[in-house]
């Protein structure tokens, strides 16, 4: 296939983008609401829940290489990746609803239940996450087209992560006697109850999985490959020998706190604005900036390349986050304006690692002759999940230190300051840390196109020799 020709139809791009939107809506729902649900409806300790969720992510991380290895061994007419997405859909929908179903348990039994249900959800999520990310590298051999598709898809993916901020308040309005969005009682919005959480989970779980299934029915795996049968030692050797990928992974771990704000967003809305459902205002403000970042990032890539774009956005994220913290919360218009500006950095978090990972697949294929998208995206998926859990755990521990209580109506000034610090300044510091490994990321300048052209020549020769 010609690496300079466009291969994707608009319908396929839309299906892939909407699929990631639906999947990410589910992930974002759990990331923002799960801990608060346990604390508000079952009196669970937020800090303990944060540690527990992190432990589950680490334990479930063992499943990421399993999925990656299964993908490498898969040889089906339907493709290498799509069968795994299909297998994940029903378990993911069921477990999403089950997690937000109130169970009359307390003490060790409650925490055991949280561990088991979240572990099962994590396994279902991994089964869909690894192939849905990896499929970006096989949709087209054209690196420019691939960057464009990943950008569009990740823009909708970013919006999907914030979809729960709109769906949950709507669900609250639909439930008779439910929580209000802008109505206050005693200076505080009425809390979200267990029925509203359950209705929200059904809406997001079912619709999210239906959208996710579009990838299976409308995507085509175009890039040719030979099925590789790899051992686990081979998989980790792939990571060790793929230096650009190693820099992407190290960067993600150093910047794990960048997404901490999303893990405590509902609590931040409660403390800073006076109600849980006002997350719709807090979340969408940053999400709009993030969506614009997805549009701007490809333009920056064309001008200065992936690595320099990452460095620019990371440094910008640090500076704007610190300014936002020092401005404070007294002037809400000013605060929201700067929260919007914070969102402009998130192309470095959500979009660039995906583009870089696809480039790392090409780099490793040129180096070794092995195309290992399953392995690469299993490692990336594992990294993202662990880092997201680490960020959420750090945020929940910070809430514990701030003496946050979901049932409180009025919060102390010290609580407000510490929560605001965790929501703004601390993620900015992690953004700066994430930039350090990227100084050694090697796929820069014309090297990306050179790799694509050399791979095209190699595939054409292989096709001729097979004939």
N, C-alpha and C positions, 0 to 999 in steps of 0.2 A: 504493500500500500504506500502511496505517495505521502511523505510527511509534510508536504507543502499544500496539500489539498484538504478542504473541509469535508468531513465525513458524516457529521451529525445533523439530523433533522430537528426542527424546532420542537416537534412533539416529544422526541426522545430527551432533549435537554429539559423540557418542562416536566416530564415524568421523573427524571432523576432528581431534579431540584425539589419538586413537591414531595418525593419520597423521603429525602433527607429532612425536609421541613416537618413531616409527620413524625419521623423517628425522633428528631431532636425535641419536638414538643413534649414527648413522653419523658425524655431524659431531663429536660428543663423543669418539668412539673415535679419530678422526684427531687431534683437537686434543690429546688427552692422551698418546697412545701413538706417534704417527708419528715424532717426533724421536728418542725413545728406541730405537725399532726400528732406525732407521738407524745409531745410535751403537753399539748392542749387537751387532747381527748383521752389519753391514757396515763397522764401524769409521769411520763418518763423524764429522766434527767437529761438535759440537752447536751452537756459535756460528755456524759457516758454514751449517749446516742452517737455523737460525733466520732468518738473513738471506735465504737462498734461498727459504724459504717465504713470507717477506714480499714478495720480488720477484715471485713467482708470483701472489700475491694482487693486487698492484698491476697486473700485466700482465693478469690475468684480469678485472680490474675493468672493462675496456673492454667486456666481454660483458654486463654488467648493463644498461647503457642499450640494448644491442641487444635483449635479452629484453623490457625494458620497452616499447620501441618496437614490437616484434612483437606484444605483447599489445594495445597500443592500436590496432593495425591489424587485429587478429583479428576475424572476423565469422563465427561458427559456431553451429549449433544446439546444440552441446554446451556452449557458453559461451565466454567470453573467456579463461578462465584454465586450466581443467581439461585441455585438450589438451596444454599445455606440461608439466604435471606428468606426464602419461602418457609423453611423449617422454623424460623424464629418467630413468625408473626403471631400465631395463636398463643404460644406460651407467654410471649411478651404482653399481649393484651390482658390475658387472664391474671398474670402476676401483678400487673399495674393496678388492677381493680382490687385484688386481694390485699395488697399492701395498705390501701386506704380504706379498709374495712375494719371498723372498731371491734376489738375482741376483748372480753372481760377478763384480762389477765393482769397480774401484778408481780413485782419483784423479779426474781430470776426467770420465771416462766415467761414473762413479758419480753425480757431481753433475749431469751432463747428463741421466741417466736419471731422477733424482729430480725435476728441473725439468719434464721432459716429462710424466711420469706424473701428477704433482701438478697440472699445468696442465690436463690432460685431465679429471681428477677435478673440479677447480674449475669447469670449464665445465659439466659434467653437473650439479653441485650447484647452480649458478646457475640453470640451466634449470628446476629444480624449486623452488628457494628463493623466487624472486621471485613466481611465481603463488601458491604455497602461503601466503605471507604476505599477499598482496594480496586473496586470496579472503575474508579476514575482513571486508573492507569491503563486500562484496556479498552476504553470506549473509543479512543482515536489514537493513531500513531503521530498525529500532528501536535507538537508541543505547544504551539501558540493557541490552537483550538482547545487543547486540554486545559491550559491556564484559564481561558475564557469560560469554559464549562464549569471548572472548579470554582471560579469566582462567582458565577451566577448561582450555582447550587449552594455555596456556603453563605451567600447573602440570604437566601431563603432559610438556610439552616440556622443562621443567627436569629432571624425573625421567629423561627419555630421555637427556639430555646426560650423566647419571651412570651410565647403564645398563651401559656398558662396564666400570665398576669391579666389577660383579658377574659379567658374562659372561666376562671374560678369566680371572679366577681359576677359574671353573667349567671353562672350556676347558682350563686347565692341569691340572686334576684328571682330566679325561677322557683326556688324551694320556698313553699309557704312559711312565713315567719322567719325567713333566713336572715343572715347578716346583710347589712346595708353597705353600700360603697361610700357614699358621701354623707350619710346620716350619722349623727353622733348621739351618744347617751353618756352624759357625764364627761364630755370632752373627749370621748373615745368611741371609735366605731365598734359596733357589736362584734364579738369574736366569731370566727368561722366554726361551725359545729360539724359533728361527724357525718351527718347526712349530706351536707354540702360538699365535704371532701369526697364522699363516696360518689355522688352525682358527677362531680368534676372528673374523677378518675374514669368513670364509664365513658364520658364524652371524649376525653383526651385519649384514653387507651384504645377505644374502638376506631375513632376517626384517624388517629395517628397511625395505627397499623394498616388501615385501608389505604391511606396515602403511601405508606412505606411499600406496599405491595406493587405499586405502579412501576417500581424499578424492575421487578421481576418480569412484568408483562411487556414493557416498552423499551428496555435497554438491550443493547447488542454488544457482545464482547468481540471486538474487531482485531485487536492486536494478537498476532499468532504467538504461540508458545508451545514448548514441549513440556509435558507433565514431569515435574521433578519429585522424586521420592526422597525425602530428607529425614534424617534423624534429628533429635533435639539438639545434639551437639553441632550438627550442621546448621541448624537455625541460629544458634548463638554465635557460631563462627561467621555467619552472614553479617550479623550486626557488628562483630568485631572488625571484619575486613572492609565494611562499608563505612569509610571514615566520614563522608558527608552526613550519612544517616546518624552516625554516632553523635555528631554535633547537634543535630536536630533534637535527639532524645535528651542529651545532657542539658540543652537549653530549656527544654520543657520542664525538667525536674528542678532546675534552679529557679524557674519562674512559676512554680506551682501555686504561689499565693496570688497570682494575677487575677484568678477567677474566684477568689475568696468572697468578693462582694456579692456574687450571685448566690452563694450558699447561705448568706445571712440577709438576703434582700427583704424577706417578709418581716424579719425582726427589725431591720433598719427602718422599714416603713412604719412599723408599730411605734418605735421609739422617736423617730425624727418627725413623723407626720401625724401620728395619733391614731392609726388604724391599720390592721393587717391588709385589708382590701385596697388600701391606698398604694399598695405595691404596683397597681396598674399605672399610677403616675410616675412613681420612682423608677420602675423597671423599663417602661416604654421610653422615658427620657434618654436613658443610656442606650437602649436598644436601637433607637433611631440613629444615634451617632454611630453605633456599631454597623448598622446597615449601610450607612453612607461610606464607612470605612471599607466595606466590601467592594463598593463601586470604585472608590479612589485607589485602592491597593493595586489592581491590575494596571492602572495608568502609571502609577509610580514604578511598577515592575518594568514596564516598557522603557521608562526613562533611565532608571538607575539599577535595575536588576533586583532579584529576590533578596540577596543578602543585605544590600544597602537599604532596601525598603524596610526589612525587619529591624535593622539597627536604628533607622530614623524613627519608626513608630514606637520602638521600645524607649528610646530616650525622650521622645515627646510624651509618652505615657507617664514616665516618671515625673517630668516637670509639671505637667498639667494636674496630676494627682496631688502633688504637694501644694500647688497653688490653691486647689479646691479645698484642701483640708484647712489651710490657714485663713481662707475667706470665711469659713464657718457656716452656720446654719440660720443665722438671724434673718438675713435677706433671702427669702425663698426663691425669688426670681433669679437672683445672682447664683444661688446654689444650683438650681436646675439648669441654668445656662452652662455652668462649668461641668456638671454631670454629663450633659450632652457632649461637651468637648472631650471628656474622658473616654466616651464611647468610640471616638475616632481612632483610637489606638488599636482596637481589637482585631484588625486585619492581621496583625502580627501573631495573635493568639489562635484564631480559628481558621484563617485562610492560608497563610504562608506555610505552615507545617505540612498541610495536605499537598500543596504544589511541590514543595521541596521533597516530600516522600516519593511522589511520582517520579521526580527527576532522579532520586536515589535508586529507584527500581531500574531505570534506564542505565544509570552509571554502572550498577553492579552487573547488569546483563552484558554490557560492553566489556567489562573487566573479566568476567568468568564464563560468559555464554549461558548463564542461568537466569531466567526471569522469575523473580521471587516476590511478586506482589502480595501473595498471601502471607509470607513471612514478614515482609516489611510492614504491612499494615496491621498485622497481629501485634508486633512490637510497638507500633505507634498507638494502636488502640489501648493496649495494656498501659502504656505510659500516660496517655490522656486520662484514663479512668482512675489510675492511682493518684495522679496529680490533682485531679478534680476532688477526689475524696480527701486528700491531704489538705487542700485549700478549705474545703467545707469543715473538716475537723478542726483546723486552726481557727476558723471563724467561730465555731460553736464553743471552743475553749475560751476564746476572747469574750464571747457573750457571758460565759460563766464568770469570768474575771470581772466583768462589768456589773455583775449582780442583776442581769436581766431576768425578768419573770413574765411569762406570756400572759398572766392574769392581772398584772399591774395596770392601773389606769394612768398614773402619773409616774414619770421616771426621773431619777436624780440627774443632776447636771453632769456628774462624773460618768454615769452610765451613758448619757448622750454623747459625751466627748469621746469615750473609748470606742463606742459603736461607730461613730463617724470616722474615727481614725482607721478602724478596721475596714470601713467601707470605701475609703478614699486613699489615704496616704500609704498604708501598708501594701496594697496591691501595686502601687506605683514603684515602691522600692523593689519588689520582685520583678517588675518589668525591666528595670535596669540590670538586675542580675542575669536575666534571661538573655540579654544581648551579648554577654561576654563570650560564650562558646561560638557564637555566630561569626566572630572575627576570624575563625579558622575554617568556616564553611567554604568548600572548594569549587562548587559548581557555579562559577561566576562568568560574566562577560559572554563571549560567543561559545563557551564550552558546552552549554546546554544544546544549542543547535548542532554543533559538531557531533555530539554524541548521537543525536537523533538521525543525522545523515549517515553516520557510520553504521548504525543499527539497520537502517533501511538497506544499505548496500549488502550487509551480511545476510539479511532475510531474503533478499532477491537472489543472492548466490545459493542460499540453502534451498530455495524453491526450485531453481534451475537444476541443482544436483539431484533433488528428489525425483524430478521428471526423468 
